[in-house]
């Protein structure tokens, strides 16, 4: 018996030793935030981190400050930086295998006309110095480590960071926030499948004139589908969705309880882990800023300085068009330009593939841009192909210039000058300054489209009569400065009225968020920071306000089961707030979801998902169908004729069946929206193993809200209620008193799953709250819990 006890004790001890050793090995990949390290800086630099691990960098010079930003960012997010860099250079397959070849082809197509290195060469000297200093900091970390665990799992070490790699972040964000690529190509595919007239139904803001498009079923349409498929694959990999939304508003002193402006901002992006944003304060020379950075670039995209504060929302700009190019039937290397056949420019790229042979990808380029049909290999022989004209071919680097310059501005004029450099993805810049001014500027290059064509669908490209002829000057763009209303609010709504002479877009969000925000901004004469937080947290559904009457009226005078009557009564009594514990919210949202499927899936078939993922377009279409009792409600697969009411009843009935099945309970009082509508912040390794998921994912968390609430929790309207996008950050900024400002991101600063800062902001996010920010060196010192000093190594040049 003693031998058995001794044996068990030894086995247990060995298990503890192995487990402890494994834990220590894993823990060794988490960087130390304290200490001293030799660095390529001219003078000592302090990296102080607060209780959330947010770094505040104290440096004598801007250059040394950017080096410290690079080092601190790499400490927290090196693997995320590497994924973004590899994606934008078409090198994901090199380390992740053949499943990502399609994504590599997509990004290489976006840089076929002009590559990242070419964009970088065009930058002015100050911007290059910034990127070079940042790269030195990143490479200091790569040389001293420790590298994140993900590199050990995948079995490779990252290459040194190059200054031109910073340009990849601009490409990544421009791709993520672009709407035209998906919407235009979905419209083209719908026209190819159902005919041009169907576009009027599924893209309801379509102009009255007939679309300029090739005949039904044109051969180029396959290129649209392939490009869409590649985009969906990329979004799935990065945990992104076609949301493209954001809220930003500012109230002047006459509308605030403080007598000074208050600016609120929450940008809506995919919710994955690690977070898309990295918080940082930089107090270096003349540059003093607390803001939000995307891993891979040293500049804040939103934040505040001692002089001003700003936030962003997507303009929803139309910055891409597609042109049908005719291929020479006698020579597939030529396309028609005017009356002559000219050779395609050809760009060859090699995609290294882990575990397989490299893929040689050749892209054809026309005077209108890259041929997107070439994203598929082998490229089918076609008499017509699609070329993409995108503003990024001309102006991708402007974002770097704008965000470098904004923190150096001292007033509205300096801010406007900085924004004038910004081109895409089109952004609304909401502004406030310490003098009490508020304003709005649109950062976007509006293409000058010649030929008066409708940019939704592809147009012929050979004549040269339709296409782009440069851009309108920044001075002709709309703006607001100290409007008499006392506030400015943006929520991806339409930029300006019909009197404005230049076309900006047709992809604006439905008005739900902006209407609700304006309701709350005008409910009180004076608004506080707490009022700003309440607006950011709002789950009221204006979609339910519009659509509930259709559901209730569809059942008037109809025979109902007890379950149907109980659910209808719940809707009648509901306050229209999508709280996680609300049963009525579960009934409404599931019915709303089923309405799209019942109305449109029969016509669209395989195009239903890309169409429904353009949620703002789909939502506007459904509203119009309900209002008009549209013929779209007639199901093509049945012999009878369906109407609005019959489709609404069918959707409602299916929703109740689905809720009973998914909750395992037939009592609707037990249904809760948050039981279905859950959020998991997923790591890129998610789905590889259950154990790994438990280690690296955060969640699931039951949440409220919906796709179009002010506090959005977006889900796929094609049948999956799990959240994939929402508020990726929250700021409430006081430009006249920066020490009152607060902010937060979704999960935490660190990308290391054993770090205490991997998910320490999740509770803040779930409760729509924020933590303190600062621009005061004394306050930063008092709050610091970690201190790392970069000491001069003698290699600062």
Secondary structure, DSSP 4 states (H G I P E B T S, - for coil): -HHHHHHHHHHHHHHHHHHHHHHHHHHTTSPPSSEEEEES-SS-EEEEE-TT--EEEEESSHHHHHHHHHHHHHHHHHHHHHHHHHHHTT-SHHHH-GGGHHHHHHHHHHTSSS-HHHHHHTS-HHHHHHHHHHHHHHHHHHHH-PPPHHHHHHT--PPPP-GGGGHHHHHHHHHHH--HHHHHHHHHHHHHHH-TTHHHHHSTT--SSPP----TT-TTHHHHHHHHHHHHHHHHHHT--S---EEEEEE-GGGBTTSS-EEEEEEEEE-BSS-SEEEEEEEETTEEEEEEEETT-SS-SEEEESSEEEEEEE-----EEEEEEEEETTEEEEEEETTEEEEPEEEEEEE--TTS--EEEEEEEETTEEEGGGGSSSPPP-SEEEEEEETHHHHTTHHHHHHHHHTT--SHHHHHHHHTT--SS-EEEEEEETTS-EEEEEE---EEEET---TTS-EE-SSSSSEEEEE--GGGS-EEES-TTSEEEESS---S-TT--S---S-PPPTHHHHHHHHHHHHSSSB-HHHHHHHHT--B-HHHHHHHHHHHHHTTTS---HHHHHHHHHHHH--SB--TT-HHHHHHHHHHHHHHHHHHHHHHGGGHHHHHHSHHHHHHHHHHHHHHT-GGGS-TTSSS---HHHHHHHHHHHHHHHHHHHHT-S-GGG--HHHHSEEEEB-TTTTS-HHHHHHH-EEEEE----TTSSS-EEEETTTEEEEEEEE-EEEEE-TT-GGG-EEEESS-S---TTSTTSSTTHHHHHTT--EE----HHHHHHH-SEEEEEEE-S---
